[in-house]
Amino acid sequence: MNTWIKTAFMAAALTVAASGAQASTIVNGNFETPGVGIPGWTVSPGTEIFVVPGSAYIPCCGASGTPAELANNFVTFGPGNIANTSTLSQIFSTIAGQLYTVKFDFGVMGNGPQTLFAEILNAGGPTITAGNWTRTANNNLTTTFGTSSLSFIAGSASTELKFKVDPVTNSVDGILDNVSIAAVPEPATWLMMIVGFGLVGGAMRYRQRQPAKVTFG
C-alpha cells in the first residue's frame, strides 16, 4: 500500500480512537444483568427499587407492548401506593474537566404522573448538576418511555449518578431503563476527525487516478 495511503488511514484511526478514549461506561445500564439486588448499582435506603420485566405490570395496570418490550427488564420505583424514599446510584470513572452526557429512558406505570430526579455529584463531594422530569402513565410500553439527558463537566476522577422519584402515594411507579454516559468530544477532536477522514478520502481518490502500468514483453 502507498505510504501516503497508510498514513491517512492511521490518522483516521487515531482520531476515532481519540474521540472515544474518554467515554465512560455505566455497569448494567440496561438492567438485564442477573444477580442479587441490582448488580452495579446501590439502592439506599430501603428496598423499594427493584428490577422487573414489562409483563409484571399486566396484572395491575394492563400494560401493553410487543413481546420484546414485555420481556425487557427495567427498574421500577415501586410499589406505587407507598411513598418511595429510596435512591438508585452508581459511581463511575471520569476525567476532571471533561464534558459528559448522561442519557436514560424514563416512564411511568399505573395511574397518574410521577417525577424522576437525577443528580450528578463528585464522588464523596458536592453536587455538580441536577434535573427532574415528569411523565404521566399510559401503560403502553411502546410509548411510555421517553429519552432524557443531562450534561455535566466532571470535577474529579470519580463521579456519582443518583436517581430518585417524588415520594407520592398515588398508585404510580416511575420506571427507568437504558442508562448510559459518554464523553462529548471537544471541538479540536472533531477537527482532527474531519482532517483524518479527509486524508483517507484524498488518498483513495489519488489512488483511483493513478494510470495503470502497462508492461511490454
C-alpha positions in Angstrom: 0.0 0.0 0.0 1.2 3.5 -0.8 2.9 5.2 2.2 0.6 8.2 1.9 -2.5 6.0 2.0 -1.1 4.1 5.0 -0.5 7.4 6.8 -4.0 8.6 6.0 -5.7 5.5 7.4 -3.5 5.7 10.5 -4.5 9.3 11.1 -8.2 8.5 10.7 -7.9 5.5 13.1 -6.1 7.6 15.7 -8.7 10.4 15.6 -11.5 7.9 16.0 -9.7 6.3 19.0 -9.1 9.8 20.5 -12.8 10.6 20.2 -13.8 7.6 22.2 -10.9 7.4 24.6 -12.7 9.4 27.3 -16.0 7.5 27.1 -17.3 6.2 30.5 -19.3 3.1 30.8 -22.2 2.5 33.2 -22.4 -1.0 34.6 -25.6 -2.8 33.9 -27.2 0.3 32.5 -29.9 -1.8 30.7 -30.7 -3.7 33.9 -30.5 -7.1 32.1 -27.6 -8.5 34.2 -29.0 -11.1 36.8 -27.8 -11.2 40.3 -28.7 -10.2 43.9 -30.2 -6.8 44.2 -29.3 -4.7 41.1 -25.7 -5.6 40.0 -23.6 -2.5 39.5 -26.0 -0.2 41.4 -26.5 0.7 45.0 -30.1 1.0 46.4 -30.4 3.1 49.6 -32.2 3.4 51.9 -34.9 0.7 51.9 -35.8 -1.8 49.2 -38.5 0.0 47.2 -36.4 -0.1 44.0 -36.1 -3.4 42.1 -35.9 -4.9 38.5 -39.0 -6.3 36.8 -39.9 -7.3 33.2 -42.6 -5.3 31.4 -45.0 -8.2 31.8 -45.0 -7.7 35.6 -47.4 -4.7 35.0 -50.0 -6.7 33.1 -52.0 -7.9 36.2 -52.2 -4.5 37.9 -52.1 -2.0 35.0 -53.0 -3.8 31.8 -49.6 -3.0 30.4 -49.3 -3.4 26.6 -46.3 -3.8 24.3 -44.5 -6.1 21.9 -43.2 -9.4 23.2 -39.7 -7.9 23.4 -41.0 -5.0 25.4 -42.9 -7.2 27.8 -39.8 -9.3 28.3 -37.5 -6.3 28.7 -36.1 -5.7 32.2 -36.2 -2.2 33.8 -36.0 -0.6 37.2 -39.2 0.2 39.0 -39.5 2.7 41.8 -42.5 1.0 43.4 -44.9 0.0 44.8 -46.9 3.0 43.8 -49.2 3.3 46.8 -46.2 3.7 49.2 -44.1 6.8 49.4 -40.8 5.8 47.9 -37.7 7.4 49.5 -35.1 5.1 48.1 -32.3 6.2 45.8 -30.5 4.3 43.0 -26.9 5.3 42.4 -23.6 4.3 40.8 -20.1 5.6 40.9 -18.1 5.6 37.7 -14.7 6.8 36.5 -14.3 10.2 34.8 -11.7 12.7 33.8 -11.7 16.0 35.6 -12.6 18.9 33.2 -14.2 16.5 30.6 -17.7 17.2 29.4 -20.1 14.2 29.6 -23.7 13.5 28.8 -25.9 11.0 30.6 -28.9 9.6 28.8 -31.7 7.4 30.1 -35.3 6.3 29.4 -37.9 7.3 31.9 -41.6 6.4 32.1 -44.5 5.8 34.4 -46.8 2.9 35.0 -50.1 3.0 36.9 -52.5 5.9 37.1 -51.2 9.4 37.1 -48.0 11.5 36.9 -44.6 10.8 38.5 -41.4 12.8 38.7 -37.8 11.5 38.4 -34.9 13.3 39.9 -31.3 12.8 38.6 -28.3 14.2 40.4 -24.6 14.2 39.4 -22.1 14.5 42.2 -18.3 14.5 42.6 -18.0 11.1 44.4 -18.0 11.9 48.1 -18.4 15.6 47.3 -20.8 18.3 46.2 -23.5 18.2 43.6 -22.3 19.2 40.0 -25.8 19.4 38.4 -29.3 18.0 38.8 -32.6 17.8 36.8 -36.1 16.5 37.0 -38.6 15.1 34.5 -42.3 14.4 34.9 -44.3 11.9 32.9 -47.9 10.6 33.1 -48.7 6.9 32.9 -50.2 5.4 29.7 -49.2 1.8 30.4 -48.2 1.2 26.7 -44.5 0.1 26.8 -44.1 1.3 23.2 -44.8 4.9 24.1 -44.4 5.0 27.9 -40.6 5.6 27.9 -39.1 8.9 26.8 -35.4 9.5 26.5 -33.9 12.3 28.6 -30.4 13.6 29.0 -28.2 15.7 31.4 -24.8 17.1 30.6 -22.0 17.9 33.1 -18.3 18.7 33.4 -16.6 16.1 35.7 -14.8 17.6 38.7 -12.8 14.6 39.7 -11.7 11.1 38.7 -14.9 9.6 40.2 -18.4 10.8 39.7 -21.7 9.6 41.2 -25.0 9.4 39.3 -28.1 9.2 41.6 -31.8 8.7 40.8 -34.9 9.0 42.9 -38.6 9.8 42.4 -41.1 12.1 44.1 -42.4 10.2 47.2 -46.0 10.3 46.3 -48.7 7.7 47.2 -51.0 8.0 44.1 -50.5 4.4 42.8 -47.9 5.2 40.1 -44.4 3.8 39.6 -41.6 5.5 37.9 -39.6 3.2 35.6 -36.1 3.6 34.4 -34.0 1.9 31.6 -31.0 2.2 29.3 -28.8 4.5 31.4 -25.6 5.4 29.5 -22.8 8.0 29.9 -20.4 9.2 27.2 -17.8 11.8 26.9 -18.5 14.7 24.5 -15.6 15.3 22.0 -14.1 18.7 22.2 -14.1 20.9 19.0 -10.4 20.2 18.5 -11.1 16.4 18.5 -13.9 16.9 15.9 -11.4 18.9 13.8 -8.9 16.1 14.0 -11.5 13.5 12.9 -12.6 15.6 9.9 -8.9 16.1 8.9 -8.2 12.3 9.3 -11.2 11.2 7.2 -10.4 13.9 4.7 -6.9 12.4 4.3 -8.4 9.0 3.8 -10.8 10.3 1.1 -8.0 12.2 -0.6 -5.7 9.1 -0.6 -8.4 7.0 -2.1 -9.1 9.5 -4.9 -5.4 9.8 -5.6 -5.1 6.0 -5.8 -8.0 5.8 -8.3 -6.5 8.5 -10.6 -3.2 6.6 -11.0 -2.8 5.3 -14.5 -2.5 1.6 -14.9 1.1 0.4 -15.6 1.5 -1.4 -18.9 4.4 -3.8 -19.3 5.5 -4.8 -22.7 7.1 -8.2 -23.1 
